[in-house]
Amino acid sequence: MTPADITTQPHGADGSMASEDSAPSSPASDLQTGGTERPPWLDLLRALPTKEDLRSATSELGAMIRQHIQALRADMQGLSDRVSHVEAACDSLRVAQTSLAEAADTCSEQVRGMALHIKDLDNRGRRNNIRLRGLPETKDSPLQLRENLMEIFNGLLGRYLQAPIDFVRAQRALRPKGTPDSPPMDVICCLANFALKETIL
């Protein structure tokens, strides 16, 4: 044995050669032999979630998702009911609007017919009118005006001057007050008998 070989070999406390039993121990040998020091990776392994933890978390998440889906379904059902109610209300309003439009058209036709009827009655009332111009204005009453008209018409007909004539109305036409030199206001009289009016004319 050379001196170099002697210096490279470890010695024990008593100067003898160290045996294989004095080699440093590994972490696995510490766990097997019950060593007092615990490696840090063991706590990390124990802190990792297990299958039961993942299963419980998944079940809780699924329950929350199902609750939200049920709430969304309830909201959708409420919206569907409200849309159905609005559509029904729109249909009823459309029917009411149609009926109102038909009633308005009917009323319009009736008003048009009444206007034509009133115009016809007005024309029928005027066709018995006679207008006299140039009759001097006096402060006589309407009764005296009718007596004067009776004398004029009976004279035209060649009858007795006081013969009765049926007047519906007799009055002077209305107009703004004129000057003293302005012509007298016309006299308008309506006879009850159309044939008599034609004979006088």
Salt bridges, closest charged atoms under 4 A:
ASP43 OD1 - ARG38 NH2 3.23
GLU52 OE2 - ARG55 NH1 2.88
ASP91 OD1 - ARG94 NH1 2.80
GLU109 OE2 - ARG112 NH1 3.01
ASP120 OD2 - ARG124 NE 2.72
ASP122 OD1 - ARG126 NE 3.40
ASP186 OD2 - ARG131 NH1 3.20
ASP186 OD2 - ARG133 NE 3.09
GLU198 OE2 - LYS197 NZ 3.99
